[in-house]
Amino acid sequence: MSRRQPLPDLAALGPSLLPHGLGRSYGDSCLNEGGVLLDTTSLNRFIAFDATTGLLRCESGVSLAQILDLGVPRGWFLPTTPGTKFVTVGGAIANDIHGKNHHVAGAFGRHVTCFELLRSDGQRYLCSPNENVDLYRATIGGMGLTGLILWAEVQLRPISGPYVDMESIRFGSLAEFFEVSEESDRACEYTMAWIDCMAAGAQVGRGLFMRGNHAWQPRIPGRTGTPRRLLSLPIDLPNWVLNGASVRAFNALHYHAQLLKRVRKTIPYDPFFYPLDSIGDWNKMYGRRGFLQHQCVLPRETALQSLRSILETGAKSGEGSFLAVLKTFGDVKSPGLMSFPRPGVTLALDFAFKGEKTLRLLDRIDEIVVDHGGAVYPAKDARMSPKTFEASFPRWRDFAGFIDPNFSSSFWRRVTG
């Protein structure tokens, strides 16, 4: 590798800095209008990897895709992963990402044994559960505001090969989702569901439940576990393509396309964990106006009632969600002070952006979430109010004491003033 440039003097770069990796946050938590973004993608070296224990040390700009390329052929996988592998390790820590296995593995921060944090005053801190513990807890889920992560150690988990034994189960209502989910969480490491957010009446919340475990086969004759990109959207689709009628039609077709109640198969890990990564520029399906995602977590005690209210509100608005994902969070606690996952269920909804109409709908959904004791995810947010943020993260003032005085973001200024 070529000789590397020395790290810049952060204090000399300005009073408003923010680390920026691959930019997969859907809102402004990775933006810093009027300030400086610190591009971390050049911090992309592996430092050490123990193929016997699965302990990996790498720089913060290394992507999850790079880790998979290194680890999977050697029998190691990410401890947890979001729906895209194009995320940096620093971003994974800053957002304390979660995946389909939260009920058994918790969030990403639990598997980070230590990291080095550079503050704007030039001080470097080794942070771990035993050293500089307060900074360690503040940085996990801290949205990049506590300083620049230089490198991190992550504990990977063992696998036999690149395949997943998965099962898709068609369910007819929210009540049935909870029945299938409870059964699946006991038997499967990975669980999640696509739901038809336009269904009404007794069928509200119907969908397809997907569950799986890593397959024992290291290889399957005639098949490869190598990820491949299938297609790419060359242009932005016209804004009228995704509307209430087209979303309703697509959802109904997708739901009924699975003719059997249960379908089992063994597939490579990539389409199971990262279906959208196979479609280049998939966001162009929403047109030039783009989309807003809303992700919330709701307590188990109120989940059935609050989910029904959210889905009915969305359906009545005519702004159905094209991609709607529902899954459970377990009781595995994160070390992160500002971590989003907590026991309950989490719902992610994508809405084509239609201006004030979409914003009013999301404000109404926020009200339902807060009224039922839930929270909204900062990494997926571009518009929640300070009131919603405070209700979602009542300890944010404790966290604010650990923010580097020269670090900020558009999101943080928006929700805290």
Secondary structure, 3 states (H helix, E strand, C coil): CCCCCCCCCHHHHCCCEEEECCCCCCCCCCCCCCCEEEECCCCCCEEEEECCCCEEEEECCCEHHHHHHHHHHHCEECCCCCCCCCCEHHHHHHCCCCCCCHHHHCCHHHHEEEEEEECCCCCEEEECCCCCHHHHHHHCCCCCCCCEEEEEEEECEECCCCEEEEEEEEECCHHHHHHHHHHHHHHCCEEEEEECCCCCHHHCCCEEEEEEEECCCCCCCCCCCCCCCCEECCCCCCCCCCCHHHHHHHHHHHHHHCCCCEEEEEEEHHHHHCHHHHEECHHHHHCCCCEEEEEEEECHHHHHHHHHHHHHHHHHHCCCCCCEEEEEECCCCCCCCCCCCCCEEEEEEEEECCCHHHHHHHHHHHHHHHHCCCEECHHHCCCCCHHHHHHHCCCHHHHHCCCCCCECCHHHHHHHC
